[in-house]
Amino acid sequence: EHERQCQGERKSAGLRGYGRVWQKARRFFLKRHPWCVRCKEKGRLVLATVVDHIKPHRGDPDLFWDEKSWQPLCKSCHDHKTMTEDRDIE
């Protein structure tokens, strides 16, 4: 129920900045940085599938497009990081 309510309030991916231009930047970044940095720290080589914003951008376009604030993560690591961030906010 909570998830359904939260999703109803959330803008679409395109409206949050994750449209065609982002998808192109994401692909290029992952080609240059193919390994999940968190898994690599643990001695595992896992392909990254997500470009994560190290510091949540919260809609700030300058932070959103700042590649110094991006890191490659696998979906599992990204989901864990996001879940942890959400707990820290509340």
Phi and psi restraints in degrees (range 20) as a CNS / XPLOR table:
assign (resid 1 and name C) (resid 2 and name N)
       (resid 2 and name CA) (resid 2 and name C) 1.0 -59.8 20.0 2
assign (resid 2 and name N) (resid 2 and name CA)
       (resid 2 and name C) (resid 3 and name N) 1.0 -44.0 20.0 2
assign (resid 2 and name C) (resid 3 and name N)
       (resid 3 and name CA) (resid 3 and name C) 1.0 -60.7 20.0 2
assign (resid 3 and name N) (resid 3 and name CA)
       (resid 3 and name C) (resid 4 and name N) 1.0 -42.0 20.0 2
assign (resid 3 and name C) (resid 4 and name N)
       (resid 4 and name CA) (resid 4 and name C) 1.0 -62.5 20.0 2
assign (resid 4 and name N) (resid 4 and name CA)
       (resid 4 and name C) (resid 5 and name N) 1.0 -41.6 20.0 2
assign (resid 4 and name C) (resid 5 and name N)
       (resid 5 and name CA) (resid 5 and name C) 1.0 -65.4 20.0 2
assign (resid 5 and name N) (resid 5 and name CA)
       (resid 5 and name C) (resid 6 and name N) 1.0 -43.1 20.0 2
assign (resid 5 and name C) (resid 6 and name N)
       (resid 6 and name CA) (resid 6 and name C) 1.0 -65.8 20.0 2
assign (resid 6 and name N) (resid 6 and name CA)
       (resid 6 and name C) (resid 7 and name N) 1.0 -41.0 20.0 2
assign (resid 6 and name C) (resid 7 and name N)
       (resid 7 and name CA) (resid 7 and name C) 1.0 -65.2 20.0 2
assign (resid 7 and name N) (resid 7 and name CA)
       (resid 7 and name C) (resid 8 and name N) 1.0 -32.6 20.0 2
assign (resid 7 and name C) (resid 8 and name N)
       (resid 8 and name CA) (resid 8 and name C) 1.0 -64.4 20.0 2
assign (resid 8 and name N) (resid 8 and name CA)
       (resid 8 and name C) (resid 9 and name N) 1.0 -28.8 20.0 2
assign (resid 8 and name C) (resid 9 and name N)
       (resid 9 and name CA) (resid 9 and name C) 1.0 -88.0 20.0 2
assign (resid 9 and name N) (resid 9 and name CA)
       (resid 9 and name C) (resid 10 and name N) 1.0 -15.4 20.0 2
assign (resid 9 and name C) (resid 10 and name N)
       (resid 10 and name CA) (resid 10 and name C) 1.0 -85.4 20.0 2
assign (resid 10 and name N) (resid 10 and name CA)
       (resid 10 and name C) (resid 11 and name N) 1.0 136.6 20.0 2
assign (resid 10 and name C) (resid 11 and name N)
       (resid 11 and name CA) (resid 11 and name C) 1.0 -69.7 20.0 2
assign (resid 11 and name N) (resid 11 and name CA)
       (resid 11 and name C) (resid 12 and name N) 1.0 160.0 20.0 2
assign (resid 11 and name C) (resid 12 and name N)
       (resid 12 and name CA) (resid 12 and name C) 1.0 -66.0 20.0 2
assign (resid 12 and name N) (resid 12 and name CA)
       (resid 12 and name C) (resid 13 and name N) 1.0 161.3 20.0 2
assign (resid 12 and name C) (resid 13 and name N)
       (resid 13 and name CA) (resid 13 and name C) 1.0 -57.2 20.0 2
assign (resid 13 and name N) (resid 13 and name CA)
       (resid 13 and name C) (resid 14 and name N) 1.0 -42.6 20.0 2
assign (resid 13 and name C) (resid 14 and name N)
       (resid 14 and name CA) (resid 14 and name C) 1.0 -61.7 20.0 2
assign (resid 14 and name N) (resid 14 and name CA)
       (resid 14 and name C) (resid 15 and name N) 1.0 -41.3 20.0 2
assign (resid 14 and name C) (resid 15 and name N)
       (resid 15 and name CA) (resid 15 and name C) 1.0 -70.9 20.0 2
assign (resid 15 and name N) (resid 15 and name CA)
       (resid 15 and name C) (resid 16 and name N) 1.0 -22.2 20.0 2
assign (resid 15 and name C) (resid 16 and name N)
       (resid 16 and name CA) (resid 16 and name C) 1.0 -88.4 20.0 2
assign (resid 16 and name N) (resid 16 and name CA)
       (resid 16 and name C) (resid 17 and name N) 1.0 2.7 20.0 2
assign (resid 16 and name C) (resid 17 and name N)
       (resid 17 and name CA) (resid 17 and name C) 1.0 105.0 20.0 2
assign (resid 17 and name N) (resid 17 and name CA)
       (resid 17 and name C) (resid 18 and name N) 1.0 -1.4 20.0 2
assign (resid 17 and name C) (resid 18 and name N)
       (resid 18 and name CA) (resid 18 and name C) 1.0 -96.4 20.0 2
assign (resid 18 and name N) (resid 18 and name CA)
       (resid 18 and name C) (resid 19 and name N) 1.0 45.9 20.0 2
assign (resid 18 and name C) (resid 19 and name N)
       (resid 19 and name CA) (resid 19 and name C) 1.0 -88.2 20.0 2
assign (resid 19 and name N) (resid 19 and name CA)
       (resid 19 and name C) (resid 20 and name N) 1.0 -153.0 20.0 2
assign (resid 19 and name C) (resid 20 and name N)
       (resid 20 and name CA) (resid 20 and name C) 1.0 -61.0 20.0 2
assign (resid 20 and name N) (resid 20 and name CA)
       (resid 20 and name C) (resid 21 and name N) 1.0 -42.6 20.0 2
assign (resid 20 and name C) (resid 21 and name N)
       (resid 21 and name CA) (resid 21 and name C) 1.0 -64.3 20.0 2
assign (resid 21 and name N) (resid 21 and name CA)
       (resid 21 and name C) (resid 22 and name N) 1.0 -42.4 20.0 2
assign (resid 21 and name C) (resid 22 and name N)
       (resid 22 and name CA) (resid 22 and name C) 1.0 -62.1 20.0 2
assign (resid 22 and name N) (resid 22 and name CA)
       (resid 22 and name C) (resid 23 and name N) 1.0 -44.9 20.0 2
assign (resid 22 and name C) (resid 23 and name N)
       (resid 23 and name CA) (resid 23 and name C) 1.0 -59.2 20.0 2
assign (resid 23 and name N) (resid 23 and name CA)
       (resid 23 and name C) (resid 24 and name N) 1.0 -38.8 20.0 2
assign (resid 23 and name C) (resid 24 and name N)
       (resid 24 and name CA) (resid 24 and name C) 1.0 -66.4 20.0 2
assign (resid 24 and name N) (resid 24 and name CA)
       (resid 24 and name C) (resid 25 and name N) 1.0 -45.5 20.0 2
assign (resid 24 and name C) (resid 25 and name N)
       (resid 25 and name CA) (resid 25 and name C) 1.0 -63.2 20.0 2
assign (resid 25 and name N) (resid 25 and name CA)
       (resid 25 and name C) (resid 26 and name N) 1.0 -40.2 20.0 2
assign (resid 25 and name C) (resid 26 and name N)
       (resid 26 and name CA) (resid 26 and name C) 1.0 -60.6 20.0 2
assign (resid 26 and name N) (resid 26 and name CA)
       (resid 26 and name C) (resid 27 and name N) 1.0 -49.3 20.0 2
assign (resid 26 and name C) (resid 27 and name N)
       (resid 27 and name CA) (resid 27 and name C) 1.0 -58.6 20.0 2
assign (resid 27 and name N) (resid 27 and name CA)
       (resid 27 and name C) (resid 28 and name N) 1.0 -45.4 20.0 2
assign (resid 27 and name C) (resid 28 and name N)
       (resid 28 and name CA) (resid 28 and name C) 1.0 -63.5 20.0 2
assign (resid 28 and name N) (resid 28 and name CA)
       (resid 28 and name C) (resid 29 and name N) 1.0 -43.6 20.0 2
assign (resid 28 and name C) (resid 29 and name N)
       (resid 29 and name CA) (resid 29 and name C) 1.0 -62.4 20.0 2
assign (resid 29 and name N) (resid 29 and name CA)
       (resid 29 and name C) (resid 30 and name N) 1.0 -45.5 20.0 2
assign (resid 29 and name C) (resid 30 and name N)
       (resid 30 and name CA) (resid 30 and name C) 1.0 -67.8 20.0 2
assign (resid 30 and name N) (resid 30 and name CA)
       (resid 30 and name C) (resid 31 and name N) 1.0 -28.3 20.0 2
assign (resid 30 and name C) (resid 31 and name N)
       (resid 31 and name CA) (resid 31 and name C) 1.0 -65.8 20.0 2
assign (resid 31 and name N) (resid 31 and name CA)
       (resid 31 and name C) (resid 32 and name N) 1.0 -37.1 20.0 2
assign (resid 31 and name C) (resid 32 and name N)
       (resid 32 and name CA) (resid 32 and name C) 1.0 -82.1 20.0 2
assign (resid 32 and name N) (resid 32 and name CA)
       (resid 32 and name C) (resid 33 and name N) 1.0 -23.8 20.0 2
assign (resid 32 and name C) (resid 33 and name N)
       (resid 33 and name CA) (resid 33 and name C) 1.0 -133.7 20.0 2
assign (resid 33 and name N) (resid 33 and name CA)
       (resid 33 and name C) (resid 34 and name N) 1.0 76.3 20.0 2
assign (resid 33 and name C) (resid 34 and name N)
       (resid 34 and name CA) (resid 34 and name C) 1.0 -78.9 20.0 2
assign (resid 34 and name N) (resid 34 and name CA)
       (resid 34 and name C) (resid 35 and name N) 1.0 -14.6 20.0 2
assign (resid 34 and name C) (resid 35 and name N)
       (resid 35 and name CA) (resid 35 and name C) 1.0 -105.8 20.0 2
assign (resid 35 and name N) (resid 35 and name CA)
       (resid 35 and name C) (resid 36 and name N) 1.0 140.7 20.0 2
assign (resid 35 and name C) (resid 36 and name N)
       (resid 36 and name CA) (resid 36 and name C) 1.0 -63.3 20.0 2
assign (resid 36 and name N) (resid 36 and name CA)
       (resid 36 and name C) (resid 37 and name N) 1.0 122.5 20.0 2
assign (resid 36 and name C) (resid 37 and name N)
       (resid 37 and name CA) (resid 37 and name C) 1.0 -68.7 20.0 2
assign (resid 37 and name N) (resid 37 and name CA)
       (resid 37 and name C) (resid 38 and name N) 1.0 -32.6 20.0 2
assign (resid 37 and name C) (resid 38 and name N)
       (resid 38 and name CA) (resid 38 and name C) 1.0 -72.3 20.0 2
assign (resid 38 and name N) (resid 38 and name CA)
       (resid 38 and name C) (resid 39 and name N) 1.0 -41.6 20.0 2
assign (resid 38 and name C) (resid 39 and name N)
       (resid 39 and name CA) (resid 39 and name C) 1.0 -65.9 20.0 2
assign (resid 39 and name N) (resid 39 and name CA)
       (resid 39 and name C) (resid 40 and name N) 1.0 -40.3 20.0 2
assign (resid 39 and name C) (resid 40 and name N)
       (resid 40 and name CA) (resid 40 and name C) 1.0 -60.8 20.0 2
assign (resid 40 and name N) (resid 40 and name CA)
       (resid 40 and name C) (resid 41 and name N) 1.0 -37.6 20.0 2
assign (resid 40 and name C) (resid 41 and name N)
       (resid 41 and name CA) (resid 41 and name C) 1.0 -61.2 20.0 2
assign (resid 41 and name N) (resid 41 and name CA)
       (resid 41 and name C) (resid 42 and name N) 1.0 -25.8 20.0 2
assign (resid 41 and name C) (resid 42 and name N)
       (resid 42 and name CA) (resid 42 and name C) 1.0 -95.9 20.0 2
assign (resid 42 and name N) (resid 42 and name CA)
       (resid 42 and name C) (resid 43 and name N) 1.0 8.5 20.0 2
assign (resid 42 and name C) (resid 43 and name N)
       (resid 43 and name CA) (resid 43 and name C) 1.0 84.1 20.0 2
assign (resid 43 and name N) (resid 43 and name CA)
       (resid 43 and name C) (resid 44 and name N) 1.0 13.3 20.0 2
assign (resid 43 and name C) (resid 44 and name N)
       (resid 44 and name CA) (resid 44 and name C) 1.0 -112.9 20.0 2
assign (resid 44 and name N) (resid 44 and name CA)
       (resid 44 and name C) (resid 45 and name N) 1.0 140.8 20.0 2
assign (resid 44 and name C) (resid 45 and name N)
       (resid 45 and name CA) (resid 45 and name C) 1.0 -101.2 20.0 2
assign (resid 45 and name N) (resid 45 and name CA)
       (resid 45 and name C) (resid 46 and name N) 1.0 107.4 20.0 2
assign (resid 45 and name C) (resid 46 and name N)
       (resid 46 and name CA) (resid 46 and name C) 1.0 -126.1 20.0 2
assign (resid 46 and name N) (resid 46 and name CA)
       (resid 46 and name C) (resid 47 and name N) 1.0 130.2 20.0 2
assign (resid 46 and name C) (resid 47 and name N)
       (resid 47 and name CA) (resid 47 and name C) 1.0 -63.3 20.0 2
assign (resid 47 and name N) (resid 47 and name CA)
       (resid 47 and name C) (resid 48 and name N) 1.0 135.5 20.0 2
assign (resid 47 and name C) (resid 48 and name N)
       (resid 48 and name CA) (resid 48 and name C) 1.0 -80.1 20.0 2
assign (resid 48 and name N) (resid 48 and name CA)
       (resid 48 and name C) (resid 49 and name N) 1.0 141.2 20.0 2
assign (resid 48 and name C) (resid 49 and name N)
       (resid 49 and name CA) (resid 49 and name C) 1.0 -124.7 20.0 2
assign (resid 49 and name N) (resid 49 and name CA)
       (resid 49 and name C) (resid 50 and name N) 1.0 -6.2 20.0 2
assign (resid 49 and name C) (resid 50 and name N)
       (resid 50 and name CA) (resid 50 and name C) 1.0 -128.5 20.0 2
assign (resid 50 and name N) (resid 50 and name CA)
       (resid 50 and name C) (resid 51 and name N) 1.0 136.5 20.0 2
assign (resid 50 and name C) (resid 51 and name N)
       (resid 51 and name CA) (resid 51 and name C) 1.0 -96.8 20.0 2
assign (resid 51 and name N) (resid 51 and name CA)
       (resid 51 and name C) (resid 52 and name N) 1.0 112.2 20.0 2
assign (resid 51 and name C) (resid 52 and name N)
       (resid 52 and name CA) (resid 52 and name C) 1.0 -96.4 20.0 2
assign (resid 52 and name N) (resid 52 and name CA)
       (resid 52 and name C) (resid 53 and name N) 1.0 141.7 20.0 2
assign (resid 52 and name C) (resid 53 and name N)
       (resid 53 and name CA) (resid 53 and name C) 1.0 -86.3 20.0 2
assign (resid 53 and name N) (resid 53 and name CA)
       (resid 53 and name C) (resid 54 and name N) 1.0 112.1 20.0 2
assign (resid 53 and name C) (resid 54 and name N)
       (resid 54 and name CA) (resid 54 and name C) 1.0 -53.3 20.0 2
assign (resid 54 and name N) (resid 54 and name CA)
       (resid 54 and name C) (resid 55 and name N) 1.0 -48.8 20.0 2
assign (resid 54 and name C) (resid 55 and name N)
       (resid 55 and name CA) (resid 55 and name C) 1.0 -103.2 20.0 2
assign (resid 55 and name N) (resid 55 and name CA)
       (resid 55 and name C) (resid 56 and name N) 1.0 122.6 20.0 2
assign (resid 55 and name C) (resid 56 and name N)
       (resid 56 and name CA) (resid 56 and name C) 1.0 -53.8 20.0 2
assign (resid 56 and name N) (resid 56 and name CA)
       (resid 56 and name C) (resid 57 and name N) 1.0 129.6 20.0 2
assign (resid 56 and name C) (resid 57 and name N)
       (resid 57 and name CA) (resid 57 and name C) 1.0 -79.2 20.0 2
assign (resid 57 and name N) (resid 57 and name CA)
       (resid 57 and name C) (resid 58 and name N) 1.0 -22.0 20.0 2
assign (resid 57 and name C) (resid 58 and name N)
       (resid 58 and name CA) (resid 58 and name C) 1.0 47.7 20.0 2
assign (resid 58 and name N) (resid 58 and name CA)
       (resid 58 and name C) (resid 59 and name N) 1.0 36.0 20.0 2
assign (resid 58 and name C) (resid 59 and name N)
       (resid 59 and name CA) (resid 59 and name C) 1.0 89.1 20.0 2
assign (resid 59 and name N) (resid 59 and name CA)
       (resid 59 and name C) (resid 60 and name N) 1.0 -2.2 20.0 2
assign (resid 59 and name C) (resid 60 and name N)
       (resid 60 and name CA) (resid 60 and name C) 1.0 -75.1 20.0 2
assign (resid 60 and name N) (resid 60 and name CA)
       (resid 60 and name C) (resid 61 and name N) 1.0 111.4 20.0 2
assign (resid 60 and name C) (resid 61 and name N)
       (resid 61 and name CA) (resid 61 and name C) 1.0 -64.0 20.0 2
assign (resid 61 and name N) (resid 61 and name CA)
       (resid 61 and name C) (resid 62 and name N) 1.0 -33.0 20.0 2
assign (resid 61 and name C) (resid 62 and name N)
       (resid 62 and name CA) (resid 62 and name C) 1.0 -64.7 20.0 2
assign (resid 62 and name N) (resid 62 and name CA)
       (resid 62 and name C) (resid 63 and name N) 1.0 -44.1 20.0 2
assign (resid 62 and name C) (resid 63 and name N)
       (resid 63 and name CA) (resid 63 and name C) 1.0 -70.1 20.0 2
assign (resid 63 and name N) (resid 63 and name CA)
       (resid 63 and name C) (resid 64 and name N) 1.0 -37.8 20.0 2
assign (resid 63 and name C) (resid 64 and name N)
       (resid 64 and name CA) (resid 64 and name C) 1.0 -56.5 20.0 2
assign (resid 64 and name N) (resid 64 and name CA)
       (resid 64 and name C) (resid 65 and name N) 1.0 -44.6 20.0 2
assign (resid 64 and name C) (resid 65 and name N)
       (resid 65 and name CA) (resid 65 and name C) 1.0 -94.4 20.0 2
assign (resid 65 and name N) (resid 65 and name CA)
       (resid 65 and name C) (resid 66 and name N) 1.0 4.2 20.0 2
assign (resid 65 and name C) (resid 66 and name N)
       (resid 66 and name CA) (resid 66 and name C) 1.0 -81.7 20.0 2
assign (resid 66 and name N) (resid 66 and name CA)
       (resid 66 and name C) (resid 67 and name N) 1.0 102.9 20.0 2
assign (resid 66 and name C) (resid 67 and name N)
       (resid 67 and name CA) (resid 67 and name C) 1.0 -61.3 20.0 2
assign (resid 67 and name N) (resid 67 and name CA)
       (resid 67 and name C) (resid 68 and name N) 1.0 -23.0 20.0 2
assign (resid 67 and name C) (resid 68 and name N)
       (resid 68 and name CA) (resid 68 and name C) 1.0 -66.8 20.0 2
assign (resid 68 and name N) (resid 68 and name CA)
       (resid 68 and name C) (resid 69 and name N) 1.0 -16.7 20.0 2
assign (resid 68 and name C) (resid 69 and name N)
       (resid 69 and name CA) (resid 69 and name C) 1.0 -100.7 20.0 2
assign (resid 69 and name N) (resid 69 and name CA)
       (resid 69 and name C) (resid 70 and name N) 1.0 10.9 20.0 2
assign (resid 69 and name C) (resid 70 and name N)
       (resid 70 and name CA) (resid 70 and name C) 1.0 -103.8 20.0 2
assign (resid 70 and name N) (resid 70 and name CA)
       (resid 70 and name C) (resid 71 and name N) 1.0 150.2 20.0 2
assign (resid 70 and name C) (resid 71 and name N)
       (resid 71 and name CA) (resid 71 and name C) 1.0 -146.4 20.0 2
assign (resid 71 and name N) (resid 71 and name CA)
       (resid 71 and name C) (resid 72 and name N) 1.0 145.2 20.0 2
assign (resid 71 and name C) (resid 72 and name N)
       (resid 72 and name CA) (resid 72 and name C) 1.0 -83.2 20.0 2
assign (resid 72 and name N) (resid 72 and name CA)
       (resid 72 and name C) (resid 73 and name N) 1.0 130.1 20.0 2
assign (resid 72 and name C) (resid 73 and name N)
       (resid 73 and name CA) (resid 73 and name C) 1.0 -135.2 20.0 2
assign (resid 73 and name N) (resid 73 and name CA)
       (resid 73 and name C) (resid 74 and name N) 1.0 154.1 20.0 2
assign (resid 73 and name C) (resid 74 and name N)
       (resid 74 and name CA) (resid 74 and name C) 1.0 -78.2 20.0 2
assign (resid 74 and name N) (resid 74 and name CA)
       (resid 74 and name C) (resid 75 and name N) 1.0 165.3 20.0 2
assign (resid 74 and name C) (resid 75 and name N)
       (resid 75 and name CA) (resid 75 and name C) 1.0 -61.4 20.0 2
assign (resid 75 and name N) (resid 75 and name CA)
       (resid 75 and name C) (resid 76 and name N) 1.0 -39.6 20.0 2
assign (resid 75 and name C) (resid 76 and name N)
       (resid 76 and name CA) (resid 76 and name C) 1.0 -61.0 20.0 2
assign (resid 76 and name N) (resid 76 and name CA)
       (resid 76 and name C) (resid 77 and name N) 1.0 -47.4 20.0 2
assign (resid 76 and name C) (resid 77 and name N)
       (resid 77 and name CA) (resid 77 and name C) 1.0 -66.4 20.0 2
assign (resid 77 and name N) (resid 77 and name CA)
       (resid 77 and name C) (resid 78 and name N) 1.0 -38.7 20.0 2
assign (resid 77 and name C) (resid 78 and name N)
       (resid 78 and name CA) (resid 78 and name C) 1.0 -64.7 20.0 2
assign (resid 78 and name N) (resid 78 and name CA)
       (resid 78 and name C) (resid 79 and name N) 1.0 -44.2 20.0 2
assign (resid 78 and name C) (resid 79 and name N)
       (resid 79 and name CA) (resid 79 and name C) 1.0 -61.7 20.0 2
assign (resid 79 and name N) (resid 79 and name CA)
       (resid 79 and name C) (resid 80 and name N) 1.0 -41.6 20.0 2
assign (resid 79 and name C) (resid 80 and name N)
       (resid 80 and name CA) (resid 80 and name C) 1.0 -64.6 20.0 2
assign (resid 80 and name N) (resid 80 and name CA)
       (resid 80 and name C) (resid 81 and name N) 1.0 -44.7 20.0 2
assign (resid 80 and name C) (resid 81 and name N)
       (resid 81 and name CA) (resid 81 and name C) 1.0 -61.6 20.0 2
assign (resid 81 and name N) (resid 81 and name CA)
       (resid 81 and name C) (resid 82 and name N) 1.0 -45.2 20.0 2
assign (resid 81 and name C) (resid 82 and name N)
       (resid 82 and name CA) (resid 82 and name C) 1.0 -63.6 20.0 2
assign (resid 82 and name N) (resid 82 and name CA)
       (resid 82 and name C) (resid 83 and name N) 1.0 -43.0 20.0 2
assign (resid 82 and name C) (resid 83 and name N)
       (resid 83 and name CA) (resid 83 and name C) 1.0 -62.0 20.0 2
assign (resid 83 and name N) (resid 83 and name CA)
       (resid 83 and name C) (resid 84 and name N) 1.0 -41.3 20.0 2
assign (resid 83 and name C) (resid 84 and name N)
       (resid 84 and name CA) (resid 84 and name C) 1.0 -66.3 20.0 2
assign (resid 84 and name N) (resid 84 and name CA)
       (resid 84 and name C) (resid 85 and name N) 1.0 -42.4 20.0 2
assign (resid 84 and name C) (resid 85 and name N)
       (resid 85 and name CA) (resid 85 and name C) 1.0 -61.4 20.0 2
assign (resid 85 and name N) (resid 85 and name CA)
       (resid 85 and name C) (resid 86 and name N) 1.0 -43.4 20.0 2
assign (resid 85 and name C) (resid 86 and name N)
       (resid 86 and name CA) (resid 86 and name C) 1.0 -60.6 20.0 2
assign (resid 86 and name N) (resid 86 and name CA)
       (resid 86 and name C) (resid 87 and name N) 1.0 -37.9 20.0 2
assign (resid 86 and name C) (resid 87 and name N)
       (resid 87 and name CA) (resid 87 and name C) 1.0 -67.4 20.0 2
assign (resid 87 and name N) (resid 87 and name CA)
       (resid 87 and name C) (resid 88 and name N) 1.0 -36.8 20.0 2
assign (resid 87 and name C) (resid 88 and name N)
       (resid 88 and name CA) (resid 88 and name C) 1.0 -67.9 20.0 2
assign (resid 88 and name N) (resid 88 and name CA)
       (resid 88 and name C) (resid 89 and name N) 1.0 -27.6 20.0 2
assign (resid 88 and name C) (resid 89 and name N)
       (resid 89 and name CA) (resid 89 and name C) 1.0 -76.3 20.0 2
assign (resid 89 and name N) (resid 89 and name CA)
       (resid 89 and name C) (resid 90 and name N) 1.0 -40.7 20.0 2
